[in-house]
Amino acid sequence: MKKSHRPQTRVKNPEPNPMSPDWVVWAAWADRITFEDIKKKTGKTENEVIKIMRKTLKPSSFRLWRKRAKNQSIKHRKKFEISRKEIRRKIKKSDYI
């Protein structure tokens, strides 16, 4: 194995192999990965991801994740885009005041 001259970046939760079921759990916890991205990469719908998370996580962890995923507009691309537009409008209005 050839050593790279680039420094290796260590992350707390590295990305698992996309073909493993662990990737769905990892992606569902990641804030910037939307359900649409998960569907594109694995073919799993939002309901299927929820079922996987319910089966894999402890009940308290599942409730915590569900609360986060439900309240965050980032997990749904459409909601994320709408919230970004609202922020831009507020910024533009405040520039004129």
N, CA, C and O of each residue as an XYZ file, in Angstrom:
388
protein
N       0.844     -1.172      0.000
C       0.000      0.000      0.000
C       0.895      1.243      0.000
O       1.781      1.383      0.842
N       0.651      2.124     -0.942
C       1.447      3.324     -1.078
C       0.948      4.392     -0.108
O      -0.253      4.627      0.016
N       1.882      5.023      0.564
C       1.514      6.070      1.511
C       1.243      7.365      0.771
O       1.959      7.726     -0.163
N       0.225      8.042      1.188
C      -0.147      9.308      0.573
C       0.571     10.450      1.277
O       0.856     10.384      2.473
N       0.861     11.504      0.508
C       1.480     12.684      1.098
C       0.448     13.599      1.727
O       0.794     14.505      2.485
N      -0.801     13.367      1.421
C      -1.873     14.168      2.003
C      -2.146     13.726      3.431
O      -2.106     12.531      3.726
N      -2.422     14.665      4.316
C      -2.778     14.247      5.677
C      -4.157     13.593      5.686
O      -5.058     14.011      4.959
N      -4.307     12.584      6.499
C      -5.570     11.863      6.620
C      -6.467     12.617      7.597
O      -6.078     12.867      8.738
N      -7.661     12.974      7.147
C      -8.605     13.647      8.023
C      -9.403     12.602      8.766
O     -10.011     11.718      8.162
N      -9.397     12.708     10.073
C     -10.156     11.762     10.886
C     -11.468     12.411     11.289
O     -11.509     13.561     11.729
N     -12.527     11.654     11.130
C     -13.837     12.139     11.532
C     -14.407     11.194     12.577
O     -14.057     10.015     12.626
N     -15.281     11.722     13.401
C     -15.846     10.919     14.473
C     -16.678      9.770     13.925
O     -16.562      8.637     14.391
N     -17.520     10.062     12.934
C     -18.359      9.037     12.315
C     -18.078      8.993     10.819
O     -18.763      9.661     10.045
N     -17.072      8.209     10.396
C     -16.771      8.164      8.962
C     -17.919      7.536      8.172
O     -18.710      6.757      8.703
N     -17.985      7.893      6.908
C     -19.062      7.391      6.053
C     -18.866      5.904      5.787
O     -17.815      5.507      5.283
N     -19.867      5.063      6.118
C     -19.752      3.628      5.822
C     -19.939      3.358      4.328
O     -20.256      4.257      3.548
N     -19.739      2.122      3.964
C     -19.917      1.694      2.579
C     -21.369      1.945      2.157
O     -22.287      1.495      2.843
N     -21.596      2.660      1.033
C     -22.967      2.968      0.612
C     -23.852      1.747      0.352
O     -25.076      1.877      0.341
N     -23.279      0.596      0.147
C     -24.070     -0.603     -0.110
C     -24.508     -1.289      1.190
O     -25.320     -2.213      1.147
N     -23.991     -0.860      2.332
C     -24.362     -1.509      3.593
C     -25.582     -0.821      4.206
O     -25.819      0.361      3.960
N     -26.350     -1.559      5.000
C     -27.523     -0.940      5.651
C     -27.118      0.145      6.650
O     -27.922      1.017      6.981
N     -25.880      0.094      7.128
C     -25.396      1.119      8.051
C     -25.346      2.491      7.385
O     -25.446      3.515      8.061
N     -25.192      2.514      6.069
C     -25.123      3.794      5.369
C     -26.437      4.547      5.481
O     -26.434      5.770      5.624
N     -27.557      3.844      5.419
C     -28.874      4.487      5.525
C     -29.008      5.149      6.896
O     -29.483      6.281      6.993
N     -28.594      4.453      7.949
C     -28.659      5.006      9.299
C     -27.733      6.214      9.402
O     -28.117      7.250      9.944
N     -26.526      6.083      8.889
C     -25.555      7.187      8.917
C     -26.093      8.401      8.161
O     -26.008      9.528      8.650
N     -26.643      8.171      6.977
C     -27.154      9.269      6.154
C     -28.383      9.912      6.794
O     -28.566     11.126      6.699
N     -29.216      9.117      7.436
C     -30.412      9.660      8.085
C     -30.023     10.576      9.246
O     -30.708     11.568      9.495
N     -28.940     10.264      9.960
C     -28.487     11.118     11.058
C     -27.786     12.366     10.546
O     -27.773     13.391     11.228
N     -27.197     12.295      9.345
C     -26.456     13.448      8.818
C     -27.424     14.580      8.495
O     -28.466     14.359      7.877
N     -27.076     15.783      8.914
C     -27.976     16.919      8.743
C     -28.115     17.360      7.295
O     -29.196     17.787      6.888
N     -27.078     17.271      6.529
C     -27.099     17.811      5.168
C     -27.517     16.811      4.098
O     -27.554     17.156      2.917
N     -27.831     15.590      4.484
C     -28.273     14.587      3.506
C     -29.787     14.495      3.587
O     -30.338     14.133      4.626
N     -30.457     14.823      2.491
C     -31.920     14.837      2.469
C     -32.460     13.438      2.189
O     -31.732     12.549      1.745
N     -33.753     13.264      2.459
C     -34.391     11.989      2.146
C     -34.359     11.732      0.643
O     -34.296     10.581      0.209
N     -34.401     12.793     -0.147
C     -34.333     12.642     -1.601
C     -32.963     12.097     -2.026
O     -32.876     11.274     -2.937
N     -31.895     12.558     -1.361
C     -30.558     12.048     -1.662
C     -30.433     10.574     -1.287
O     -29.814      9.791     -2.007
N     -31.023     10.208     -0.162
C     -30.988      8.808      0.275
C     -31.729      7.936     -0.736
O     -31.273      6.846     -1.082
N     -32.883      8.430     -1.208
C     -33.656      7.662     -2.196
C     -32.870      7.510     -3.501
O     -32.881      6.448     -4.124
N     -32.191      8.586     -3.903
C     -31.413      8.542     -5.135
C     -30.294      7.505     -5.049
O     -30.024      6.790     -6.014
N     -29.648      7.431     -3.890
C     -28.491      6.560     -3.744
C     -28.864      5.112     -3.434
O     -28.197      4.186     -3.896
N     -29.947      4.909     -2.639
C     -30.281      3.542     -2.212
C     -31.612      3.041     -2.753
O     -31.852      1.833     -2.776
N     -32.484      3.954     -3.191
C     -33.800      3.555     -3.653
C     -34.812      3.424     -2.528
O     -35.946      3.007     -2.766
N     -34.423      3.774     -1.305
C     -35.322      3.668     -0.150
C     -36.105      4.966      0.021
O     -35.536      6.057     -0.019
N     -37.422      4.836      0.214
C     -38.269      6.005      0.412
C     -38.133      6.490      1.857
O     -37.504      5.836      2.689
N     -38.732      7.640      2.136
C     -38.682      8.190      3.494
C     -39.316      7.224      4.497
O     -38.781      7.034      5.590
N     -40.445      6.615      4.141
C     -41.104      5.661      5.041
C     -40.229      4.443      5.308
O     -40.193      3.941      6.431
N     -39.525      3.964      4.291
C     -38.631      2.823      4.475
C     -37.457      3.191      5.380
O     -37.020      2.383      6.200
N     -36.951      4.411      5.225
C     -35.857      4.878      6.077
C     -36.331      4.950      7.527
O     -35.605      4.559      8.440
N     -37.542      5.448      7.735
C     -38.106      5.535      9.088
C     -38.233      4.138      9.700
O     -37.925      3.946     10.876
N     -38.685      3.164      8.907
C     -38.804      1.785      9.406
C     -37.437      1.215      9.778
O     -37.298      0.544     10.801
N     -36.420      1.483      8.941
C     -35.064      1.005      9.226
C     -34.545      1.631     10.516
O     -33.956      0.952     11.357
N     -34.772      2.931     10.659
C     -34.312      3.629     11.864
C     -35.035      3.093     13.103
O     -34.410      2.913     14.148
N     -36.317      2.842     13.002
C     -37.093      2.323     14.136
C     -36.570      0.948     14.554
O     -36.477      0.641     15.742
N     -36.229      0.124     13.556
C     -35.756     -1.233     13.831
C     -34.322     -1.227     14.372
O     -33.974     -2.066     15.202
N     -33.497     -0.300     13.914
C     -32.077     -0.291     14.244
C     -31.771      0.418     15.564
O     -30.944     -0.052     16.346
N     -32.431      1.539     15.810
C     -32.106      2.362     16.971
C     -32.876      1.935     18.216
O     -33.904      1.262     18.139
N     -32.346      2.346     19.359
C     -33.091      2.180     20.610
C     -34.303      3.102     20.544
O     -34.272      4.099     19.823
N     -35.363      2.795     21.275
C     -36.568      3.638     21.224
C     -36.302      5.111     21.528
O     -36.845      5.988     20.855
N     -35.475      5.390     22.530
C     -35.207      6.789     22.873
C     -34.400      7.483     21.768
O     -34.629      8.655     21.470
N     -33.469      6.760     21.172
C     -32.681      7.329     20.075
C     -33.552      7.580     18.855
O     -33.390      8.585     18.163
N     -34.477      6.660     18.595
C     -35.382      6.842     17.465
C     -36.239      8.085     17.661
O     -36.404      8.876     16.732
N     -36.792      8.268     18.877
C     -37.613      9.450     19.152
C     -36.806     10.730     18.975
O     -37.304     11.709     18.419
N     -35.570     10.726     19.443
C     -34.698     11.887     19.296
C     -34.437     12.187     17.818
O     -34.516     13.338     17.387
N     -34.123     11.135     17.043
C     -33.874     11.320     15.611
C     -35.128     11.809     14.896
O     -35.060     12.707     14.057
N     -36.258     11.222     15.226
C     -37.515     11.586     14.561
C     -37.861     13.048     14.819
O     -38.325     13.755     13.923
N     -37.634     13.489     16.040
C     -37.886     14.885     16.396
C     -36.975     15.805     15.586
O     -37.414     16.839     15.083
N     -35.705     15.421     15.464
C     -34.757     16.224     14.679
C     -35.135     16.256     13.211
O     -35.163     17.322     12.594
N     -35.427     15.085     12.648
C     -35.729     14.994     11.214
C     -37.030     15.717     10.881
O     -37.158     16.303      9.806
N     -37.976     15.676     11.783
C     -39.271     16.308     11.545
C     -39.174     17.831     11.606
O     -39.798     18.527     10.804
N     -38.398     18.346     12.547
C     -38.300     19.786     12.748
C     -37.300     20.470     11.822
O     -37.391     21.677     11.598
N     -36.362     19.722     11.289
C     -35.350     20.335     10.436
C     -35.851     20.422      9.006
O     -36.268     19.425      8.416
N     -35.805     21.618      8.463
C     -36.236     21.781      7.079
C     -35.196     21.221      6.123
O     -35.481     21.040      4.939
N     -34.006     20.947      6.612
C     -32.919     20.484      5.744
C     -33.166     19.061      5.245
O     -32.723     18.717      4.150
N     -33.861     18.227      6.018
C     -34.070     16.837      5.627
C     -34.980     16.696      4.413
O     -34.963     15.662      3.744
N     -35.767     17.714      4.124
C     -36.635     17.701      2.951
C     -36.183     18.836      2.035
O     -36.217     20.004      2.421
N     -35.765     18.492      0.837
C     -35.208     19.488     -0.082
C     -36.181     20.639     -0.338
O     -35.764     21.796     -0.370
N     -37.447     20.346     -0.517
C     -38.425     21.392     -0.811
C     -38.535     22.382      0.345
O     -38.521     23.595      0.136
N     -38.646     21.855      1.567
C     -38.728     22.723      2.741
C     -37.454     23.540      2.899
O     -37.501     24.709      3.282
N     -36.319     22.922      2.605
C     -35.037     23.605      2.722
C     -34.976     24.783      1.748
O     -34.562     25.881      2.120
N     -35.388     24.551      0.510
C     -35.362     25.620     -0.488
C     -36.312     26.753     -0.119
O     -35.983     27.923     -0.311
N     -37.484     26.415      0.408
C     -38.449     27.446      0.820
C     -37.875     28.270      1.968
O     -37.976     29.497      1.964
N     -37.270     27.595      2.957
C     -36.716     28.324      4.101
C     -35.561     29.231      3.660
O     -35.391     30.323      4.203
N     -34.774     28.788      2.686
C     -33.668     29.626      2.178
C     -34.214     30.869      1.493
O     -33.650     31.954      1.635
N     -35.314     30.722      0.747
C     -35.919     31.872      0.075
C     -36.433     32.880      1.081
O     -36.282     34.087      0.891
N     -37.051     32.381      2.172
C     -37.564     33.278      3.213
C     -36.430     34.049      3.874
O     -36.567     35.240      4.151
N     -35.331     33.387      4.124
C     -34.176     34.045      4.737
C     -33.642     35.127      3.808
O     -33.314     36.229      4.249
N     -33.558     34.809      2.527
C     -33.069     35.812      1.554
C     -33.982     37.028      1.523
O     -33.507     38.162      1.458
N     -35.310     36.795      1.572
C     -36.263     37.915      1.569
C     -36.070     38.798      2.795
O     -36.084     40.024      2.686
N     -35.890     38.185      3.954
C     -35.689     38.942      5.184
C     -34.410     39.763      5.110
O     -34.372     40.906      5.566
N     -33.373     39.186      4.540
C     -32.099     39.899      4.432
C     -32.260     41.086      3.492
O     -31.786     42.180      3.796
N     -32.923     40.886      2.356
C     -33.112     41.977      1.406
C     -33.945     43.102      2.016
O     -33.634     44.275      1.808
N     -34.996     42.766      2.764
C     -35.839     43.790      3.386
C     -35.059     44.564      4.433
O     -35.209     45.780      4.546
N     -34.231     43.873      5.199
C     -33.480     44.555      6.257
C     -32.402     45.474      5.677
O     -31.992     46.427      6.341
N     -31.941     45.211      4.466
C     -30.946     46.075      3.834
C     -31.504     47.453      3.515
O     -30.763     48.435      3.495
N     -32.804     47.531      3.266
C     -33.423     48.790      2.878
C     -33.919     49.614      4.060
O     -34.263     50.786      3.905
N     -33.953     49.006      5.226
C     -34.491     49.715      6.398
C     -33.440     50.614      7.004
O     -33.705     51.291      7.997
